[in-house]
Amino acid sequence: MLIYQGQAVEQQAALPEDEQKRVHADYRAINQMPGVTPMPPLGLAENATTVRVEGGHTLITDGPFVGTKEAVGGVFILEAENLDAAIAVAARVPAARYGGAVEIRPSEVYW
């Protein structure tokens, strides 16, 4: 699952302290769920470096590849029985209710 922060970071920072603690507790609860493999949070999109290789030359660009509004803010792996189960977990991610989104992608080999 890819967590898109969108405006969630700003909205969460503006919350009262008790609500911010609830957001952190919600993330901890998801990370402790059976079938979830948490990953460390990603840094801010504006601090990203994008690397491409074209014609054998390495090209480095400061900033994210995707637009800042769409930048991935976190990732975790979920072993779910079906899409409905994955949707239920995604709906618990605080970013989804504070202006962001969670993208669910099945694990698959496509190359």
MOMO-V634207 format. One record per pair of residues at least 24 apart in sequence whose C-alpha atoms are under 6 Angstrom apart, sorted by the first residue. I is the first residue (numbers start at 0). J is the second residue. D is the distance in Angstrom with one decimal. If there is no record, write none. Layout:
BEGIN
I&J&D ; I&J&D
END
This chain:
BEGIN
0&74&5.7 ; 0&75&5.4 ; 0&102&5.5 ; 0&103&4.7 ; 1&74&4.8 ; 1&101&5.5 ; 1&102&5.0 ; 2&71&5.6 ; 2&72&5.5 ; 2&73&4.9 ; 2&74&5.9 ; 2&101&4.5 ; 3&70&5.9 ; 3&71&4.6 ; 3&72&5.4 ; 3&99&5.3 ; 3&100&5.0 ; 3&101&5.9 ; 4&72&5.4 ; 4&94&5.6 ; 4&99&4.5 ; 5&68&4.9 ; 5&98&5.8 ; 5&99&4.4 ; 6&98&5.1 ; 7&94&5.3 ; 7&97&4.6 ; 7&98&5.0 ; 7&99&5.4 ; 22&93&6.0 ; 34&77&5.4 ; 34&78&4.7 ; 35&76&5.6 ; 35&77&4.4 ; 36&75&5.8 ; 36&76&5.0 ; 37&75&4.8 ; 38&75&5.6 ; 40&73&4.9 ; 41&72&5.3 ; 41&73&5.4 ; 44&70&5.9
END
